[in-house]
Amino acid sequence: MKGDPPKIRWGVLGYARIARDSVIPAILRSSNSVLHAVASRQETNLTACREKFPTPVVYSDYEALLRDPDVDAVYIPLPNSMHWEWTIRAAENGKHILCEKPLCLNAAQCREMIAACADNHVLLMEAFMYRYTERTRQVLEVLRSGALGEINFITSTFRFFYTNQDSIKFKPDLGGGSLYDAGCYPVNFIGMVMDEINRDRPDAAVPDNISAQSIRQNGVDLVYSALLKYPSGLIAAVHSGYNTQKHVHSEISGSRGALVIPDTFFDNPGALTLISGQERREIPVAESDRYRLEVEDFADAILRKRAPQLSLAETQRNMEVLERLQAAAK
């Protein structure tokens, strides 16, 4: 209708479960986006997509979607090993890119992706949807309040039980393994906290020492744990794995208090616990629509020609940390 505000027209490269169950529905719920096209190399996926979503266009070829002049932005939920190639191809076709985490497999790929997007004047953001939750907002509010004092220790865990050996999670050539799949969340969370408490000292958010252990199976890490030491003396612990009961939990501890964050990366309602001495205070957390908010922020960034919430400087730094973590446990 004439006079309606502009909306970003999305194309989705790959009909992965996260696209089908989370991001495509989020695009359809969003206020500033529309779903224009979906591409998949599997005809069964295209059939399922046609049946489930009001998708104007489906493609059996990724390049065909990228050549579509009616696509403004693409969402990439492809296997980790494919992010680098298809982000660069999307940039070369003038498409803005929201790419699933981890953005790529190493720091060199990350630099190339960032450069390609800059050269082609398109936006790129790594899709860490938990950054758009009320839970994360409350964590940042507590940090900014000074209630924890000087932060000395952070621990963050993302583990769950998973045994499907046919999954891409167990394929080394596709960038599988628990660190890339789940551990990248704790790494990003720790990076976010370090950025917040070192606003005037970006170098202090880079660990100067890393030690790690992993249990590997068929070329990927089944379990991963690491300690990161920062210049201030702060220690951070990262844990991920596929062989235990699901546990998603973080804690930030300082000289005056500690903040306990259950379900760190989810958007369900719940509570944080702020501990100071013998006192415990529950901080309620409301349910959030994390995927919709992520889509709307990125679309708004395109429309307003501004940077999205997650910076590429942060993504590059965290990718360098992930690369060091991978090397430390080999």
N, C-alpha and C positions, 0 to 999 in steps of 0.2 A: 504494500500500500504506500502511496506517495506520502512522504513525510516521515515514514517510519525510520527509527535510528538504524544506522548500518550494522550489519552483523558479519562476523567472520565465517567464511564457508570452509568447512573442514573436510579433509580427506584422511582416511585411516589406512596405513600401510600394514596389512596383516590382520587377520581376524582372530587374534589371540584371545585367551580367556579374559585377560584384564581389559581388553578393548570391548569384548562382547558384554561382559557383566558389569563393568564399572565406567569406562571412559565414554563409550558411545552413549549410554543412558545419560551421562553427565552432560554431554554436548546437547542432547535433546531437552534437558531440563534447564539449560543455561539461558540467560537473558540476552546474550550478545553473540550467539553462535548458532549455526545450523549445520547439520550433517549433509554433505553433498555427495561424497563417494567413499567406497570401501574397496580395497584391492586385496585379493588373496590368490595364491597359486593353486589352491585346492577348490575344485568345483563344488564339493560338498559344503565347504564353508560359505561359498557365495550363495548357494541355495538356502542354507540356514539363515544367512544374513538377510536375504530378500524376504524370508518368511517372518523374521522377528522385527525388522526395522523398516521405517519408511525411507529407504535409501534411494535417492533419485538415480544414482549411477553405481554400477559395480564393474570392477575390472579384474581380469585374470592375470594382469601384468602390472607390476609396480611402476614401471616407466610410463605406462599409459596414463596412470593416475597423475603422475608428476607433470605430464604434458597438458593436462586438463587446465585450460585458462580460467575456469570457474572455481578452482581450488586456491584458497588464500593461504591456508596453513595445513600442515600434516602432523598427525600424531603417529609416532613410531613405537609399536610394541613388539617389534621383531626380536629374535634371539640376540643376546648381548653382542655376539661376534659380528652381527650385521648392522649395528647402529652406525658405525663409522662410515661405511660405504654409502648407506642410504640417506644419512644426514647430508653428506657432501653432495650427493646427486640431487636431493631436494633443494638444497641451497642454490645449486647451479641452475635449477629450474625456477628460481625466484620464490620458493615457498618458505614461509616461516615454519619453525620446527619445534614441537614439544616432543622430546625423546625420553623414553623410559630410562629409569636408572638401571645399572650404572650407565653413564653416558656412553662409555666405550670401555676398552680393555686396558689402556695404558695412557700415560701422560702425553706421549707423542701424538697419538690419535686425537686426543682431546684438543691439543694445540691446532692440529690441522682442521678439525671441525669448526673451531672458533674462528680461525682465519678464513675458511670458506664462507662462513655466514657473514663475516664482516665484509669480505670482498663483494658479496652479492647483496648486501644491504638488507639482510633478513634477520629476524630474531631467532635465538636458540635458547631453550631452557631444558634443564634436566628435571624429569617429572617426579619429584619427591612430594607426593600429595599430602603427607602428614604435616607439612609446613603450613597447611591451610586449616588446621583444626583449632578448636577452642582449647584443647589440651596444650598444644604448642604455644598458643598465645599466653596462657596462664603461666607456663614455664618461664617465658621471657619476662613476664611482668614480675614474677618473684625475683629473678636475677636482677632486674633493674631497680627493685626496691631496696637492695642491699641487705635483705633479711638473712642471707646465708653468710655474709662476711666475705673473707678471702677464700675463693674456691681452691681446694687442694686435691680433690679426688672426684672423678666421674666414672661411673660404670654404666654400660649399656649392652643389653642382651636381646637378640632376636633368634630364637631357636624353635624348631618344630619337628615333628616326626614325619618323615617322608621316605617312602621306599620304592616308588615307581622308577625302576632303572631305565625305562624308555623315555623318561622326561628329559627335556633339554637341561634340567638342573644337574644331570649326571653326564652331560656330554662336554668333554673338555674343548672340542673343536668349536662348540657354540658358545663358549664363555660360561660354562656351568660352574658349580661349586657354591658352597654356603656363603663364602665371603662376598662374592659378587652378587649373589641372589638376595641374601638376608643381611649379611654383615655390613653391606654398604649403608644401611639405615643407621646403625650405631655410629659408623664413621661420620656420616653426615650430621647426626645429632651432636656428637662431640665437637665437630667443626663449628656448628652453629653456636654452641655454648662458648667455645673459645673466642669466636668472633665477637660475641656480646660482651665478654668480660675483658677483651683486649681491643676495644674500639680504636684507641689511639696508637696501638702497637701491633700492626698486622703480622709482623714477623714472629710475635709471641704465640701466634695461633698455629705455628708449624712445629711438630715434635722434633726434638733433636736426637732422640734415641727411641728405637722400636725393638722389642723382643717378642717372639711369637712361637706358637706350637700349633700343629694341625695334624689331623688324622686323615690320610688320603685314601681314596678308593677309586680305582679305574681312572686315575688321572685328574680327579677333582677333590677338593677338600670336603670331607664329610662333616668335620668338626673344625672349628677355628677359634683360637683365643690369642689375644695379644695385649701387651702393655705398651703404652705410649708415654714417654716422659717429655715434658715441655720445659722451655727455658726457665720458667718461674719455679720449677720444682713440682708442678702439678702432675699427677699421674692419672691416666685414663685407661680403662679396661674395656676391650671389645670382645664380645662372644657371639658366635653364630654356629648353627649346626642343624643337621637333619635327623639326628638319632635320639632325640629326647622328647619328652612331653613338651607341648607348646609353652613357651615362656617368653613374654615380651615385657621388658622391665628396665627402667633406668633409675639412677640415683645421682644426685649432685650434692656433694658434701663440702662444707666450708667451715671457717673458724667460729661462726655464730650459729649455724644450723645446717640441716640437710633437707633436701626435697626428694620425696619418693614419687616416682612417676610410673604407675602400672599402665599397661597397654599403650606404651609410649607412641606407637606409630599408627594407632587406630583412631576412629572418630566416634566410638560409642560413648555414651554418657558414663560418668564415673567420678572419681575424685583423686586429687593429688594430696599427699600428706606432707605438711611442713612441720619439721621437728626442731625444737630449740630447747636443749636441756631436757627437762622432764615434761615439757609441754608439747602437745601434738595438736595441730589444727588441720582439719579437713578443708580442702579447697574444692568446691563442686566444679565439675566439668560438664558442660552441656554437649549434647550430640551435635556433630557437624556434618556438613555435606562436602567433604574434602575434595572429591573429584570435580564437582561442579564449580567450587570456588577456584580450584586450580585452572580449569578451562576458562572461567570468566576473567581471571587475572591476566592470563596470557593473551586472550583475545582483546582485552582492554588495552594491554600494552601495545599491541599491534595498531589498534584504532587510534590511540593517543600518541603513538610514536614515543613511548617511554620504555624504560627497562622493566622487565617483569620482576617478581619478588625474589627469585633465586638468581644470584649473579653468576656470571661465567667465571669471574675471579675465584669465587668460592668453589665452583665445580672443578676448575683446574687444580686448585690447591688440594682438594679432597681426592681427586684422581691420582695426584702424585703420592698422596698418603696411601691410597689403595695399592698402588704399584709397589711401594716400599713394603707394605704388609704382605703382599703376595711373595715377594722375594725373601722376606724374613723367615717364612715358615717352610721353605723348600729344603 
